[in-house]
């Protein structure tokens, strides 16, 4: 067993552990925003670690390019999806106010409801 095999195995195990904690967080956390955090942060890092381990293990194979594209698309889409889910949860009042320390969306939402422009307040 070479050093690259050990590194690949460690990365895959760490990534799998992070994905497992993300899944547990989605099931156990109390509200949408907490679940969204658990679904995006550790899950994305876990997937990237698994992909990095697979790239090390498969180096020189034609599938490495597809693994790199998968990681790139994950990095691009996960923050956008998390943002949209957070906005939807806020609009639907599906959040716990006692867990929030600041409500930065309140002024923006009040401006949109009053028919103001779509630009955020300065």
HUPE-V96573 format. One record per residue. N is the residue number from 1. RES is the residue in one letter. OMEGA is omega in whole degrees, -180 to 180 (none if undefined). BURIAL is b if it has 16 or more other C-alpha atoms within 10 Angstrom, else e. Layout:
n = [N	N]
res = [RES	RES]
omega = [OMEGA	OMEGA]
burial = [BURIAL	BURIAL]
This chain:
n = [1	2	3	4	5	6	7	8	9	10	11	12	13	14	15	16	17	18	19	20	21	22	23	24	25	26	27	28	29	30	31	32	33	34	35	36	37	38	39	40	41	42	43	44	45	46	47	48	49	50	51	52	53	54	55	56	57	58	59	60	61	62	63	64	65	66	67	68	69	70	71	72	73	74	75	76	77	78	79	80	81	82	83	84	85	86	87	88	89	90	91	92	93	94	95	96	97	98	99	100	101	102	103	104	105	106	107	108	109	110	111	112	113	114	115	116	117	118	119	120	121	122]
res = [X	X	X	X	X	X	X	X	X	X	X	X	X	X	X	X	X	X	X	X	X	X	X	X	X	X	X	X	X	X	X	X	X	X	X	X	X	X	X	X	X	X	X	X	X	X	X	X	X	X	X	X	X	X	X	X	X	X	X	X	X	X	X	X	X	X	X	X	X	X	X	X	X	X	X	X	X	X	X	X	X	X	X	X	X	X	X	X	X	X	X	X	X	X	X	X	X	X	X	X	X	X	X	X	X	X	X	X	X	X	X	X	X	X	X	X	X	X	X	X	X	X]
omega = [-176	-180	-180	177	179	179	179	179	179	179	180	178	177	178	178	178	177	178	177	178	176	179	177	179	179	-179	-170	-175	-169	-174	-174	-178	177	178	179	178	-180	-178	-175	-172	-176	180	180	178	178	178	179	177	178	179	178	177	178	178	179	-178	-176	-174	-178	180	180	-178	-178	178	179	177	178	176	178	178	179	180	176	180	-179	-171	-176	178	180	180	179	178	-179	178	178	178	179	179	179	-180	-179	-178	179	-179	176	-178	-178	178	-178	176	177	178	-177	-178	-175	-179	179	180	179	179	179	180	-179	177	179	179	-176	-179	179	-180	-180	none]
burial = [e	e	e	e	e	e	e	b	b	e	b	b	b	b	b	b	b	b	b	e	b	b	b	e	b	b	e	e	e	e	e	b	b	b	b	b	b	b	b	b	b	b	b	b	b	b	b	b	b	b	b	b	b	b	b	b	b	e	e	e	e	e	e	b	e	e	b	e	e	e	b	e	e	b	e	e	e	e	e	e	e	b	e	e	e	b	e	e	b	b	e	e	e	e	b	e	e	e	e	e	e	e	e	e	e	e	e	b	e	e	b	e	e	e	e	e	e	e	e	e	e	e]
